[in-house]
């Protein structure tokens, strides 16, 4: 079993006139196979992990919760170098959008056990960077 240490830090000296923001939260997560290296995914391609459906990053299967890191690289998938402001929609297996990532935006979140995950871009395919870790 391996360990992952996610840390979230939010800080600002000018978000509010009456106070600074300084929040830092750290956790320790144990994870087991299957998990992935940091990888890249064309939002128009078929699933890198099982499946065969365009946009599917993770199929709806399994009985363990999976933690995902996702980031919109802001690069078109057609050549991997052209910058774009296209957003990426992160959806569950049923196609319900729960997260939209603009260029350079990222998220780290737990996915309900057995739930699938899709990443789609409405206009042109974009490169999504991702990694996942199965809770141990």
N, C-alpha and C positions, 0 to 999 in steps of 0.2 A: 504494500500500500504506500502511495506517495502522498506528499503534502503540498498544498498550494496556499499561498498567503496573499489574499486579495486585500488591498488597501484603497480606501476612498478618502481623498482630501478635498475639502471645499474651503477656500479662503478668499476674502476680499476686504479691502480697507475702505471701499467707497460704494458698496452696494446699498447700504442704508446710512442715513445721516446720523443716526443715534447709536450705532454699534458696528463693530467689525465682525466678520464671519471667520471663524476658525474651527472647522469640524474635521476630525480625522478618525476614521473607524477602520479597524483591522480585524480580520478573522483568520482562522486556520481551518482549511477544508481537506479532508482525507479523500483521495480519489483512487479508483481502480480502472483497469481496462474495461471497456474501450475508452480511449481518449485520443486526442489528435495533437500533432505539432501545429504551430502557427502556420496556416495555409491560406491560399487565395482561391477565390471562387468567382467565376463569371456568372452573374445573376441570370443569364439565359441558358446556361448549361444544365445537363442532367445531374442528378444527385451524385456527389462525390462519395457518399456512404449509402449504399443500397438504393433501392427505388428505381429511378429511371424517369422521374418527372422533372421537368424544367423548374429550376429555382429551389428544389428541395435540398437543404443542407443536412437535415437529419430526419430519418423516417419516423413515423409514429409507431414506436415499439419500445419494448423494455419495461422493466419494473423499477428502475432507479431514476432518481432525479439527476439531470445533467446541467452543468453550469456552462454557459456560453460567453465567450468574448467575441464581439463583432465590431468591425470598423469599416466605414465607407472610405476607401482609399482616394476617392475623387478622380479615378482614372477610368477612361472608357475601356471596356473589355475588347473592343475591336482591334486595338493595337497596344494597349497596356501603357501608353505614355501620354496620350492626349488627356489634358485635364478637363473635368466636367463638373458642373454644379448639380447634376442629376441626383435625386434622392434615392435611397434604397428603403423599401418597405420590408419590415420583418413581420412575418405572419405565422400563425399556428397552422397545423396540418389542414384545418378546414378553410384556410384562406382569410381568416380574420386578422386584420392588421392590428398590432399592438405597439409598434415602435417604428418611427421614421428617422433615418439617419441622413443628415446632410453631409456634404463634403468634409472629410476629416473627423466627423463625429463618431463616437464609439459607445459601447455599453458592455457591461458585465452583469449577467442575470441568471437566476436558476430557472430551468424549464421543468414544468410539471412532469412527473414520471409518465412515460408512455406517449407524451405529446410530440408531435413532429414540428419541424421548423423549416420555413421557406424564406428566401430572400429574393425580392423582385424589384426591378426598376421599370417604371411606367413608360419611359421614353426610349433610351438606349441602354444596353447592358453595361453594367458597371462592375468593377472588381471589388469584391468584398473580402476583407481579411477576417479570418475567424480561427478559433480554437475551441475545443470542448473538453470537458472533464466529467467523468461519471462519478457520482458520489459513492464513496465506499462505506 
